[in-house]
Amino acid sequence: MADKHALHCGAGKADITPKIGAILYGYAPGRPAQSVGDPLHATAVKLTSNEGSALMITCAVAAMNPDLSARLRKAAGEAAGVPAENVTVSATHTHSAPNVSLRSGWGEVDTDYIDNILLPGVVKAAADAAADLRPALMGIGETDSDIGMNRRELTEDGKIILGQNPWGPRDPKMTVVSFRDESGKIIANMVHYCCHGTASAANPEITRDWPGVMTDMLETETGAISGFYAGVEGDQGPNLPNGRTTESYQAALQLGGRAGVDAVRAFRSIKEWRDAPVGVIHGTIRVPFDPIAPREKAVEELEKLGTLEQIYAEKRYTNVNDYIHWNNVLAEHDSGRPYKTEWTYDQSIVTIGPVAFIPCPFEAFVEIGLRLRRHSPFAYTLSLCNTHGCYAYLPTLSDMERGGYEVWHFLLAMRTTYPLPRNTDDYWVKQNLELLRQG
């Protein structure tokens, strides 16, 4: 095996399945789990070379608060011997797992699950990946898949609803990044694709949704730990026969079977195995804030919304987002602090030879990932949504005019205080490309 870069890889996986009765995330707020359709996993891949090291973790949960992500990155990094800033923590975005994101507006955070199941599971997966580290070569396979579809359906009266838009932007590319050892044994597979994990989103089964079946099939094919790393899925839903974005657990299994066939086909398309350098490109993304809303507007909106207790009692869950936003606006005006001028985010792009993984703490629209790929100096540019936390959706400027759920979600300025500009996508693309070119 060539030792120019001395690529090493190790993989670990841990069970992070909650107890029966845990409240599941989204679409049917307050829904308790009645059974385990398939177990939830945290998967970790540690990568080192002469140039650097990285640890890439994916968890079968919907989304995380940025502070929880930072906590997991630190703990996992310590367990695997990797600096926290070189650790990525992604969520697969299954809606059939406990709520670990305060920003969702869909119930309270399950802190017991975080402390006693999620965190220990992530640490175990990271430690196992470090213990499994061995000389490796990487291979990259691709195929087209039709399991995802643009979900911003345009009604006849010009409204955007969550459904299916067969002519809308989408990314059919499924990428499998694999690693094998000196004997040819596969160590790990990383599957990248752009689609929500919501086929079973309103049902009582705990499940990884369609990505779980897909990665299980790839593990059977290769004998190696396989993780799903969700791409830019903000406007991408599962391609279900009912024409909607959710259906049933059975539909998730069926869609996952189709995805599994695609993932195996992508793996089998690998023609070359190579040594590769591992690197992490660090930088800061800066987006200027729009002016904060007037204090009088915040008071007016809070009076209309009522208290947070009233909102929960009346099951007006989406109004939780508005309440948090306007309460924060009022508090900011009354704080006496100087007003903020920009939002900043510490970026850490993981590169493995010709592959660049770009963490994105949003549910970004697919065109954003396609733009990055089109102009990137890397042959394979894979954006990772719900990574290092999740603030909100990130629509494109061109989608703002039509509105819809995702745009409303974004315009509440990440449900915090200050609004981001409508062309935040331009800032995100430009500055990540600058980092990629520096790397």
C-alpha positions as CSV (number, residue, x, y, z in Angstrom):
1,M,0.0,0.0,0.0
2,A,1.3,3.4,-1.0
3,D,2.4,5.6,2.0
4,K,2.6,9.0,0.4
5,H,-0.3,10.2,2.5
6,A,-0.7,7.1,4.7
7,L,-4.5,7.2,4.8
8,H,-6.0,5.4,7.8
9,C,-9.7,4.8,8.5
10,G,-11.7,3.3,11.4
11,A,-15.4,3.0,11.9
12,G,-17.8,2.6,14.8
13,K,-21.5,2.3,15.4
14,A,-23.7,2.5,18.5
15,D,-27.4,2.0,19.2
16,I,-29.2,5.2,20.2
17,T,-32.7,3.9,20.2
18,P,-35.0,5.5,22.8
19,K,-37.4,3.7,25.1
20,I,-40.9,2.9,24.0
21,G,-43.1,5.9,24.9
22,A,-40.5,8.5,24.0
23,I,-42.1,11.5,22.2
24,L,-41.2,11.5,18.5
25,Y,-40.3,14.5,16.5
26,G,-42.5,16.5,14.1
27,Y,-45.6,16.2,12.0
28,A,-47.7,14.7,14.8
29,P,-46.6,16.6,17.9
30,G,-46.8,14.7,21.1
31,R,-46.8,11.3,19.4
32,P,-45.4,8.6,21.7
33,A,-43.4,5.8,20.2
34,Q,-45.4,2.5,20.4
35,S,-42.8,0.2,18.8
36,V,-39.3,0.0,17.4
37,G,-39.6,-0.4,13.6
38,D,-35.8,-0.4,13.3
39,P,-33.1,0.7,15.8
40,L,-31.5,4.2,15.6
41,H,-27.7,4.4,15.2
42,A,-24.9,6.8,15.6
43,T,-22.1,6.1,13.1
44,A,-18.6,7.4,13.3
45,V,-15.7,7.3,10.7
46,K,-12.2,8.4,11.9
47,L,-9.8,9.4,9.1
48,T,-6.1,10.3,9.4
49,S,-3.2,10.9,7.1
50,N,0.2,12.5,7.2
51,E,-1.6,15.8,6.6
52,G,-4.3,15.8,9.2
53,S,-7.2,14.0,10.9
54,A,-11.0,14.2,11.0
55,L,-13.9,12.4,12.7
56,M,-17.3,12.3,10.9
57,I,-20.4,11.3,12.9
58,T,-23.9,10.9,11.7
59,C,-26.8,10.4,14.1
60,A,-30.3,9.1,13.3
61,V,-32.2,12.1,14.8
62,A,-34.0,15.0,13.1
63,A,-31.9,18.0,14.0
64,M,-29.8,19.4,16.9
65,N,-29.3,22.6,18.6
66,P,-25.9,24.1,17.8
67,D,-24.9,23.9,21.5
68,L,-25.8,20.2,21.6
69,S,-23.7,19.6,18.4
70,A,-20.8,21.4,20.0
71,R,-21.1,19.3,23.1
72,L,-21.1,16.1,21.1
73,R,-18.2,17.3,18.9
74,K,-16.1,17.9,22.1
75,A,-17.0,14.6,23.7
76,A,-16.5,12.5,20.6
77,G,-13.3,14.2,19.7
78,E,-11.9,13.4,23.2
79,A,-13.0,9.8,22.8
80,A,-11.4,9.5,19.4
81,G,-8.3,11.6,19.8
82,V,-9.4,14.3,17.3
83,P,-9.6,18.0,18.0
84,A,-13.3,19.1,18.4
85,E,-12.9,21.6,15.5
86,N,-12.1,18.6,13.2
87,V,-15.2,16.7,14.2
88,T,-18.4,16.9,12.2
89,V,-21.7,15.8,13.8
90,S,-24.6,15.4,11.4
91,A,-28.3,14.5,11.8
92,T,-29.9,12.2,9.2
93,H,-33.2,14.0,9.7
94,T,-35.5,11.2,10.5
95,H,-38.7,12.5,12.0
96,S,-39.2,9.2,13.9
97,A,-36.7,9.9,16.7
98,P,-36.9,12.0,19.9
99,N,-36.7,15.7,19.8
100,V,-33.2,17.0,20.5
101,S,-33.7,20.5,19.0
102,L,-35.3,23.3,21.0
103,R,-35.6,25.4,17.9
104,S,-38.1,23.0,16.3
105,G,-41.2,24.3,18.0
106,W,-42.5,20.7,18.1
107,G,-42.5,19.9,21.8
108,E,-39.8,20.0,24.5
109,V,-36.3,18.7,24.2
110,D,-35.8,15.2,25.5
111,T,-32.9,15.9,27.8
112,D,-33.0,12.5,29.4
113,Y,-32.5,10.9,26.0
114,I,-29.6,13.2,25.2
115,D,-27.8,12.6,28.4
116,N,-28.3,8.9,28.8
117,I,-28.6,7.5,25.3
118,L,-27.5,9.9,22.5
119,L,-24.3,11.3,24.1
120,P,-23.0,7.9,25.4
121,G,-23.8,6.4,22.0
122,V,-21.9,9.1,20.1
123,V,-18.9,8.7,22.4
124,K,-19.0,4.9,22.0
125,A,-19.1,5.1,18.2
126,A,-16.2,7.6,18.2
127,A,-14.1,5.5,20.5
128,D,-14.8,2.3,18.5
129,A,-13.8,4.2,15.3
130,A,-10.5,5.2,16.9
131,A,-9.8,1.6,18.1
132,D,-10.6,0.3,14.6
133,L,-8.1,2.7,12.8
134,R,-6.0,0.9,10.1
135,P,-4.2,1.6,6.8
136,A,-6.8,2.3,4.1
137,L,-7.6,3.2,0.5
138,M,-10.6,5.2,-0.5
139,G,-13.0,4.6,-3.4
140,I,-15.8,6.8,-4.8
141,G,-18.9,5.6,-6.5
142,E,-21.9,7.5,-7.9
143,T,-25.3,6.7,-9.4
144,D,-28.6,8.5,-10.1
145,S,-31.5,7.9,-7.8
146,D,-35.1,8.9,-8.1
147,I,-36.1,8.3,-4.4
148,G,-36.2,12.1,-3.7
149,M,-38.3,14.8,-5.3
150,N,-38.7,18.6,-4.9
151,R,-41.4,19.0,-2.3
152,R,-42.5,22.6,-2.9
153,E,-45.7,21.9,-4.7
154,L,-47.3,24.9,-6.5
155,T,-51.1,24.9,-6.3
156,E,-53.2,26.3,-9.1
157,D,-53.8,29.5,-7.1
158,G,-50.1,30.1,-6.7
159,K,-49.5,28.8,-3.2
160,I,-46.6,26.7,-2.0
161,I,-47.5,23.6,0.0
162,L,-45.6,20.5,1.1
163,G,-46.2,18.0,-1.6
164,Q,-44.4,17.1,-4.8
165,N,-43.1,19.3,-7.6
166,P,-41.9,17.0,-10.4
167,W,-40.4,19.9,-12.4
168,G,-38.7,21.6,-9.4
169,P,-35.0,21.6,-8.8
170,R,-33.5,18.3,-7.5
171,D,-30.2,16.5,-7.2
172,P,-30.4,12.9,-8.4
173,K,-26.8,12.1,-7.5
174,M,-26.2,9.5,-4.9
175,T,-22.5,9.2,-3.8
176,V,-20.9,6.4,-1.8
177,V,-17.4,7.1,-0.3
178,S,-15.9,3.8,0.8
179,F,-12.7,2.8,2.6
180,R,-11.0,-0.6,2.5
181,D,-8.0,-2.1,4.2
182,E,-4.8,-3.7,2.9
183,S,-6.6,-7.1,2.5
184,G,-9.4,-5.6,0.5
185,K,-11.9,-5.7,3.4
186,I,-14.3,-2.8,3.4
187,I,-14.0,-0.7,6.6
188,A,-16.7,1.9,6.2
189,N,-19.2,3.4,3.7
190,M,-20.5,7.0,3.7
191,V,-23.7,7.5,1.6
192,H,-24.6,11.0,0.6
193,Y,-28.0,11.9,-0.9
194,C,-30.4,14.9,-0.8
195,C,-33.8,13.9,0.7
196,H,-35.9,14.3,3.9
197,G,-36.3,11.3,6.1
198,T,-40.1,11.8,6.4
199,A,-41.7,8.8,4.7
200,S,-42.8,7.5,8.1
201,A,-42.9,10.8,9.8
202,A,-46.4,10.8,11.4
203,N,-46.5,7.2,12.6
204,P,-45.8,5.7,16.0
205,E,-42.8,3.5,15.0
206,I,-39.2,4.5,16.0
207,T,-37.3,4.3,12.7
208,R,-34.3,5.6,10.7
209,D,-36.9,5.9,7.9
210,W,-35.8,5.1,4.4
211,P,-32.1,5.7,5.0
212,G,-32.1,2.9,7.5
213,V,-33.1,0.2,5.0
214,M,-30.6,1.7,2.5
215,T,-27.6,1.5,4.8
216,D,-28.6,-1.9,6.1
217,M,-28.6,-3.2,2.5
218,L,-25.2,-1.7,1.9
219,E,-23.8,-3.2,5.1
220,T,-25.1,-6.6,3.9
221,E,-23.4,-6.1,0.5
222,T,-20.1,-4.9,1.9
223,G,-19.9,-6.3,5.4
224,A,-18.9,-2.8,6.6
225,I,-20.4,-0.1,8.8
226,S,-22.4,2.2,6.6
227,G,-23.8,5.7,7.5
228,F,-26.1,8.1,5.8
229,Y,-24.9,11.7,5.5
230,A,-27.8,13.9,4.4
231,G,-27.2,16.4,1.6
232,V,-29.1,19.7,0.9
233,E,-32.6,18.4,1.6
234,G,-34.4,21.6,2.6
235,D,-36.8,21.4,-0.4
236,Q,-36.4,17.7,-1.1
237,G,-38.9,15.1,0.0
238,P,-39.3,11.4,-0.4
239,N,-40.8,10.3,-3.7
240,L,-43.9,8.6,-2.4
241,P,-46.8,7.2,-4.4
242,N,-49.4,9.2,-2.4
243,G,-48.0,12.5,-3.8
244,R,-47.2,13.8,-0.4
245,T,-44.1,14.0,1.8
246,T,-45.2,11.5,4.4
247,E,-47.1,8.2,4.3
248,S,-46.4,5.1,6.5
249,Y,-43.7,3.0,8.0
250,Q,-44.3,0.4,5.2
251,A,-43.8,3.2,2.6
252,A,-40.4,4.0,4.3
253,L,-39.3,0.4,4.0
254,Q,-40.3,0.2,0.4
255,L,-38.6,3.5,-0.5
256,G,-35.5,2.4,1.5
257,G,-35.3,-0.8,-0.5
258,R,-35.2,1.2,-3.7
259,A,-32.5,3.4,-2.1
260,G,-30.6,0.4,-1.0
261,V,-30.4,-0.9,-4.6
262,D,-29.1,2.5,-5.7
263,A,-26.5,2.6,-2.9
264,V,-25.2,-0.9,-3.8
265,R,-25.1,0.1,-7.5
266,A,-23.0,3.2,-6.6
267,F,-20.7,1.1,-4.5
268,R,-20.2,-1.5,-7.3
269,S,-19.4,1.3,-9.7
270,I,-16.1,2.1,-7.8
271,K,-13.2,1.4,-10.2
272,E,-10.3,2.9,-8.4
273,W,-9.0,2.7,-4.8
274,R,-6.4,5.3,-3.8
275,D,-4.4,6.7,-1.0
276,A,-5.6,10.2,-0.1
277,P,-4.7,13.2,2.2
278,V,-7.1,14.2,5.0
279,G,-7.5,17.8,5.7
280,V,-9.9,20.3,7.4
281,I,-10.3,23.8,6.0
282,H,-11.1,26.2,8.8
283,G,-12.6,29.7,8.3
284,T,-15.5,32.0,9.3
285,I,-18.7,32.5,7.4
286,R,-20.0,36.1,7.8
287,V,-23.5,37.2,6.9
288,P,-24.7,40.8,7.6
289,F,-27.9,41.1,9.6
290,D,-30.9,43.1,8.3
291,P,-32.1,45.8,10.8
292,I,-33.9,44.4,13.9
293,A,-37.7,44.8,13.9
294,P,-39.0,47.8,15.9
295,R,-39.8,47.3,19.6
296,E,-43.5,48.3,19.1
297,K,-43.8,45.5,16.5
298,A,-42.5,42.9,19.0
299,V,-45.0,44.0,21.6
300,E,-47.9,43.9,19.2
301,E,-47.0,40.4,18.0
302,L,-46.6,39.0,21.5
303,E,-50.0,40.4,22.5
304,K,-51.6,38.5,19.6
305,L,-49.7,35.3,20.4
306,G,-50.4,35.0,24.1
307,T,-48.1,33.2,26.5
308,L,-46.0,30.2,25.7
309,E,-48.1,28.1,28.0
310,Q,-51.2,29.1,26.1
311,I,-49.6,28.3,22.8
312,Y,-48.7,24.8,23.9
313,A,-52.1,24.2,25.6
314,E,-53.9,25.2,22.4
315,K,-51.4,23.0,20.3
316,R,-50.4,26.0,18.2
317,Y,-46.9,24.5,17.8
318,T,-45.8,26.5,14.8
319,N,-46.5,29.7,16.8
320,V,-43.7,28.7,19.2
321,N,-41.3,29.8,16.5
322,D,-42.9,33.3,16.4
323,Y,-43.1,33.6,20.2
324,I,-39.4,32.9,20.6
325,H,-38.5,35.3,17.8
326,W,-40.6,38.2,19.1
327,N,-39.7,37.7,22.7
328,N,-36.0,37.8,21.8
329,V,-36.5,41.0,19.7
330,L,-38.2,42.6,22.7
331,A,-35.4,41.5,25.1
332,E,-32.8,42.8,22.7
333,H,-34.3,46.2,22.5
334,D,-34.6,46.3,26.3
335,S,-31.0,45.1,27.0
336,G,-29.3,48.3,26.3
337,R,-26.6,46.4,24.4
338,P,-25.3,47.7,21.0
339,Y,-27.2,46.2,18.1
340,K,-25.4,43.4,16.3
341,T,-24.4,43.8,12.7
342,E,-23.5,40.3,11.4
343,W,-24.0,36.5,12.0
344,T,-20.8,34.5,12.1
345,Y,-20.3,30.7,11.9
346,D,-17.1,28.8,12.4
347,Q,-16.8,26.6,9.3
348,S,-14.7,23.4,9.1
349,I,-14.7,21.7,5.7
350,V,-13.4,18.1,5.7
351,T,-11.5,17.1,2.6
352,I,-10.4,13.5,1.7
353,G,-8.5,13.6,-1.6
354,P,-10.9,14.8,-4.3
355,V,-13.9,14.9,-1.9
356,A,-15.0,17.9,0.1
357,F,-17.7,17.7,2.8
358,I,-19.2,21.1,3.6
359,P,-21.0,21.3,6.9
360,C,-24.2,23.4,6.8
361,P,-26.1,24.3,10.0
362,F,-29.3,24.8,8.0
363,E,-31.7,22.8,5.9
364,A,-30.5,24.3,2.7
365,F,-32.3,24.2,-0.6
366,V,-30.8,21.8,-3.2
367,E,-29.8,24.6,-5.6
368,I,-27.3,25.8,-3.0
369,G,-25.5,22.5,-3.0
370,L,-25.6,22.4,-6.8
371,R,-24.1,25.8,-7.1
372,L,-21.3,24.9,-4.7
373,R,-20.6,21.7,-6.7
374,R,-20.7,23.6,-10.1
375,H,-18.0,26.1,-9.0
376,S,-15.9,24.0,-6.5
377,P,-12.3,23.1,-7.3
378,F,-13.0,19.6,-5.8
379,A,-14.3,16.8,-8.0
380,Y,-16.8,15.7,-5.4
381,T,-18.4,18.5,-3.4
382,L,-20.9,17.2,-0.9
383,S,-22.9,19.6,1.3
384,L,-24.0,18.2,4.7
385,C,-27.3,19.7,6.0
386,N,-28.1,19.6,9.7
387,T,-24.4,19.5,10.6
388,H,-23.0,21.4,13.5
389,G,-26.6,22.1,14.5
390,C,-29.5,23.4,12.6
391,Y,-30.8,27.0,12.8
392,A,-33.5,27.1,10.2
393,Y,-34.2,26.4,6.5
394,L,-32.0,28.2,4.0
395,P,-34.0,29.0,0.8
396,T,-32.5,30.5,-2.3
397,L,-33.2,34.1,-3.1
398,S,-35.4,33.0,-6.1
399,D,-37.6,31.0,-3.8
400,M,-38.4,33.9,-1.5
401,E,-41.1,35.4,-3.6
402,R,-43.3,32.3,-3.6
403,G,-43.0,31.9,0.2
404,G,-44.1,28.7,1.8
405,Y,-43.3,26.9,5.0
406,E,-39.5,26.9,4.6
407,V,-39.4,30.6,3.7
408,W,-41.5,31.6,6.7
409,H,-39.2,29.5,8.8
410,F,-36.1,31.3,7.5
411,L,-37.6,34.8,7.7
412,L,-38.0,34.5,11.4
413,A,-34.3,34.9,11.4
414,M,-33.5,31.4,12.8
415,R,-36.2,32.0,15.4
416,T,-33.8,34.1,17.4
417,T,-33.6,37.9,17.0
418,Y,-32.0,39.5,14.0
419,P,-33.2,38.8,10.4
420,L,-30.8,37.5,7.9
421,P,-30.9,39.0,4.3
422,R,-33.0,37.3,1.7
423,N,-29.9,36.5,-0.3
424,T,-28.1,34.6,2.5
425,D,-27.6,31.8,0.0
426,D,-25.3,34.0,-2.0
427,Y,-23.1,34.8,1.0
428,W,-23.1,31.1,1.9
429,V,-22.0,29.9,-1.5
430,K,-19.4,32.6,-2.1
431,Q,-17.6,32.3,1.2
432,N,-17.5,28.5,1.2
433,L,-16.1,28.6,-2.3
434,E,-13.4,30.9,-1.1
435,L,-12.5,28.5,1.6
436,L,-12.5,25.6,-0.8
437,R,-10.1,27.4,-3.1
438,Q,-7.8,28.3,-0.2
439,G,-7.7,24.6,0.7
